[in-house]
């Protein structure tokens, strides 16, 4: 199924704008690469950016997406879809589709996110389990594209007191390297 068809399907299934306003900032730094991710959502419109540098160069990506709340299999899911732009030499224009869901549990919660983009047929997926007591979370991440890039990461994070900030320690499995980071999440 092509990405525009997925977007049309998302529009048809939508039950209304999602209303999860907040900000997310993340910075990670390893021996051979670094990334910064940011997202700002207000009234069902999200603006995001991704900056990355690596041994072969780097890129900057920006996007603006609309958010819709849907129910899939009895679970609340937020779909986001819209245009994307990436700069890594020549600018490229595309689209992306994101599905995410938070599942509360007795001990904390599980956050699931999956994203596909038409620029280089990129993908990103993550499952993160967080424990309310102690503010500790563990995530498994997979990302890649059709140009041969592929990475899997494991991330352990610890909330700083009662703040929205977390310290991150991760390991990139393909690159075989540790990275350190910080994240701010007000969602």
FENGI-V708884 format. One record per backbone hydrogen bond with DSSP energy under -0.5 kcal/mol. CO is the residue of the C=O (numbers start at 1). NH is the residue of the N-H. E is the energy in kcal/mol with one decimal. If there is no record, write none. Layout:
BEGIN
co->(CO,CO)
nh->(NH,NH)
e->(E,E)
END
This chain:
BEGIN
co->(2,3,4,5,6,7,8,9,10,16,19,22,23,24,25,26,27,28,29,33,34,35,36,37,38,39,40,41,42,44,45,46,47,48,49,50,51,52,53,54,57,59,60,61,62,63,65,66,67,68,69,70,70,72,75,77,77,78,79,80,81,82,83,84,85,86,86,87,90,92,94,95,96,97,98,99,100,101,102,103,107,108,109,110,111,112,113,114,115,116,117,118,118,119,120,122,123,124,125,126,127,128,129,130,130,131,131,132,135,136,137,138,139,140,141,142,143,144,145,149,151,152,153,154,155,156,157,158,159,160,164,165,166,167,168,169,170,171,171,172,172,177,178,179,180,181,182,183,184)
nh->(6,7,8,9,10,11,12,13,14,69,21,41,186,39,184,37,182,35,180,30,53,28,51,26,49,24,47,22,45,67,42,65,40,63,38,61,36,59,34,57,54,52,87,50,85,48,46,81,18,79,15,72,77,75,72,70,79,100,68,98,66,96,64,94,62,88,92,60,88,86,84,118,82,116,80,114,78,112,104,110,132,105,130,103,128,101,126,99,124,97,122,120,121,122,146,117,144,115,142,113,140,111,138,109,132,135,136,135,159,131,157,129,155,127,153,125,151,123,148,145,143,173,141,171,139,169,137,167,161,163,185,160,183,158,181,156,179,154,173,176,177,172,31,170,29,168,27,166,25)
e->(-1.7,-2.3,-2.3,-2.3,-2.5,-2.2,-2.0,-2.0,-1.0,-2.9,-0.8,-2.7,-2.8,-2.4,-2.9,-2.6,-2.1,-2.4,-2.2,-3.1,-2.3,-2.6,-2.8,-2.5,-2.3,-2.5,-2.5,-1.6,-1.8,-2.7,-2.5,-2.9,-2.3,-2.0,-2.3,-2.9,-2.4,-2.2,-2.1,-1.7,-3.4,-2.5,-3.2,-2.4,-2.8,-2.5,-3.0,-1.7,-0.9,-3.3,-1.9,-0.5,-3.1,-1.6,-2.5,-3.1,-0.5,-2.1,-2.9,-3.2,-2.5,-2.5,-1.7,-2.7,-2.9,-0.5,-2.6,-2.1,-0.7,-2.5,-2.2,-2.8,-1.7,-2.3,-2.8,-2.5,-3.0,-2.9,-0.6,-2.2,-2.0,-2.2,-3.0,-3.2,-2.6,-2.4,-2.4,-2.6,-2.1,-2.4,-0.6,-0.7,-0.8,-1.0,-2.9,-2.5,-1.9,-3.0,-2.5,-2.2,-2.2,-3.0,-2.5,-2.1,-0.5,-0.7,-0.7,-0.8,-3.0,-3.2,-2.6,-2.6,-2.6,-1.9,-2.4,-2.5,-2.7,-2.5,-1.0,-2.1,-2.4,-3.0,-2.7,-2.3,-2.7,-2.6,-2.4,-2.4,-1.0,-2.1,-2.1,-2.7,-2.4,-2.1,-2.2,-3.1,-2.3,-1.9,-0.7,-1.4,-1.3,-2.9,-0.6,-2.7,-2.9,-2.9,-2.6,-2.6,-2.4)
END
